[in-house]
């Protein structure tokens, strides 16, 4: 099937490198049967738009939009893209995500009447701590096997049922967690989110952000959306010790420390959340 593809950009070349961005676009057209590639750009000052324009010269199905509400972050860029969707399913691809061979075929295996989001299993080959990156990917996959809804957001390459988000409005407060908000809306409509068993993408730079900062954002979002109570956060912190220790020993990585810090900072984010947090 043909699908629309949404790509939100802002200085993609400066942030993750020109080569990565070109490869991202190239893989989109090689691995996806693209109906339209919808690029929403937030006033890039690097070579991002010139590269997209070069692809538009090669393909006749590239639509370039300028983000109208810069203060709204990537969430508002997504909103603009949603209004242009004309296929039953569409993909959101991060500008630093490199799709692997047979991406669409693999993702389509997980489609079904009850599915609203197919989340692509990914790894970050550029991480300065490869063991950490691999261990976090494995830990995420293990959690997802039990209950995919426990992961707040989704990865850098996803398939989404268009009818779930066509007229959605993402609040400004979620400009740093729009994937979390979007996923909750899909789940609230009675659909489920599934994670692929197969590795389908390299998300370059996925773990460059501070684990503490990411965890605090997650904790704040969990409180905003009423996903977990204070007692549940505390229980998760206690239960994290044996799980993290087992993962550290099995994969020979200091994931124990990372997980404990993550759970602790999630609690911090939950406790210190304010509307200005984001």
N, C-alpha and C positions, 0 to 999 in steps of 0.2 A: 504494500500500500504506500501511497505518497503521503508525506506528512509535512506540515509547516515546522520550521525550526526558528526558535527565538534565541537571539544572541545579544546580550546587553554589554556595551563596551564603554570604557573610559580609560584612555591612555594604555591600551592593552600592550603596546610595544614597550613602553617605559616600565610598566610594572613587572611583566613576566618575560619580556624579550620578543623581538620581531620574529625570530625563527619559530618560537612556540606559537605565536598568533597565526602565522602563515600556515603552519602545520595543522593547527586547529581547524581553520577554514577548509584546507585541502581535504582533511579527513571527513569533514561534514559532507562534502559533495561526493566523496568516494564511498562512504559507508552508509549514507542515508539516501533514500529516494525522495529528494527534496521537492516539495510542491512550491514553497516560497521560503527563502531565508530572510527573516525579518531582523535587521540589525537596528537596535535603538542605542544611539550614542549620546553620551553626556559631555558634550563639548571637549572632545579629545584634542590635545595640542601636539600630539606626536604623529606618527605615520599611520595610525589606526585607520582613519577614513580613506587615505590614499590606497591602502592595501585592500580595503573592502571595495573601493571603486574599481580596482583592477579586476577583482573577482566578478563584479557586476558587468564589466566589459566582456568577460568570458562566458558568463551565464546570464540568461535573461530573466531569472527569477529571484533577483536580489533586491530587496526593498530597504532603503536607508531612511530611518526616522531620527530626528533630533529630539532628545528628551526634553519635554516641555516643563517638567517640574523637577529641577535639579535638587531641591531641598528634600525631596521625597526618597532619594537614594534609588537603589536598584528595584525596589518595589514599584515605584512609579514608572520605571522603564518597562517592567513586566506588564503593567496595566496597559500601556500603549501598545505593546506587542499583542496582548490578548485580544484587543479589539480588531486585529487584522487576521485572526485565525479563521481558516476556511476548511480545515480538515477535521475529521472526527478525533484524531489524536495529534498531539504536537510534542516536539522535544524542546527542552531548555538545555542549552549547552554553555558551559562556562568558557570564557575566552582563553583560559589556560588549561583546558581539558583536551587531551588527544584521544580520539576514539580508536579502539582497536579493531582488528579485522572482524567482519561479520557482526558489527554492533547492532544494526537494526534487526537482523535475523534472530540474534540472541534475545534482544529485548522483546520481540513480538511473541516469543514462546511463552511469555508470562501474561499475555493479555487474556482477559476474560470478562464476563458480564459483571462480576463483582469487584473488578480491579479498577482503581482510579488513578494510581501512580505505579509505574515500574521504575524502580530506583537502581541505577547501574552500580555494581560493585567496582570499586576503584582503588588504586594505590598511587602513592606519590614517589616517583623514582628520583626526584630532585632533593628529597629531604636530606638535611645534614646528618641526620641520625636514621639511617636506613632501617636498623632494627626497630626503632620506635615506630616508624611509619608502617612497617609490615605488621608489627604486633597490634597497633591500633586498628588496622584494617581487619585483622583476624578477630580481634575482640568485638569490633562492630558487627562483623558477619555472624559471630556466635550469638550475640544478643538478638540480632534480627531474625535468626532462625526460630527463636522462641516467640518473639513478639515484635514485629517490625514497628509498631506504634511507639515503642519505648525510645526509639531514636527521634529526637525532636524534629530535625529537618531532613534534607535529602542531599544527594551527592551532586557532582558537576555535570552529570549527563542523565537526564530522566525523560521518560515518556509520560504524558499526562492526558487524561480524558478531557477534551476541550469543553464539553458541556458543564463540567464541574467549575470552571473558572472564567467562563466567557464574560460575565458581567461583574466580576469580583472587584472590590475596592480594598486595597491594602492600606491600613492606617499608617500614618507617618511614623508612629512609634515603632513600627516593625521595619524600619529602613535597614536595620542590621540583622533582622531575623525574618525576612519575608518568606523564606522557604518554610519556616516553622508555621507561620500563619497560614500559608497556602495549603500545607499538608493537613492542618487541623480542619480547614474548611472542607477538603475532600473527604476526610474521615467522617466528619459530621453529616455528610450527605449519604452515608451508608456504604461508601466504597472502602476498599482496603488498599494498603500500600505494600508492594512486594519487592524484595531485593533479589537481584539475580545471583545465582550460585556462581556463575562464571565471572571472571575478571573481564570487564568490558572497556575500561578506560584508564589512562594515566592522567591523574589530576596534578599537574605540576605546581608545586607551591601550596598544596592543600594543607600542609602542616607547618607552614612558615609562621603562622600567627602564634602568639603566646598561648600555650595550653591553659594557663590561668585565666587569661582574658576571654578565651573561648568558653571556658566553663562558667565564668561569671555571667556572661551574656546568656548562656543556656539556662542558668539558674533563675535569672530575672525573667526570661521568657516563660519558663515553667510556671512562675508565680502569676504573671499577667494572664496566662491562658487557663489558670486553675488546673493544671495537669497533675500536680502533686502537692500533697499537704506537707506541713513542716515535719510531721512525724515520719512520713515516707522518705523525705530527704535524709533525715537522721538514720533511718533504717538502711537506706542505700549506702550511706557512708560506712556503717558497721559491716554490712555484707560485702563491701568492696575489698576488705582486707584479705580474706582467704582466696577470693577469685583472682585478685591481682597477684598474690603470691604464687598461685598455681601457674598463671600465665608467664610470670617472670622465670620460673624454673623450667617450664616446658620450652619456651622460645629463647631462653638465655639472653634476656634483655631486661634493663631496669624499669620495666613497665609498672612494677609495683609502686614506685615513687610517683610516676606520672598519674596513675589511676587514683591514688590517694589524694594527690594535689587537686586533680580534677573534681573529685567528689567534694572535697573541702571547699573549693572555690565555687562550686555549684551552690553549696549552702550559703556562702558569703553573698553571692549574687541574689539568692532568694531573699535573704534577710535585709539587704541594703537597696533593694529595688526602689526606684522612684521614676516618675514619668520622664525625668530628664536623663535617666541612665543611658538611653539610646541616643 
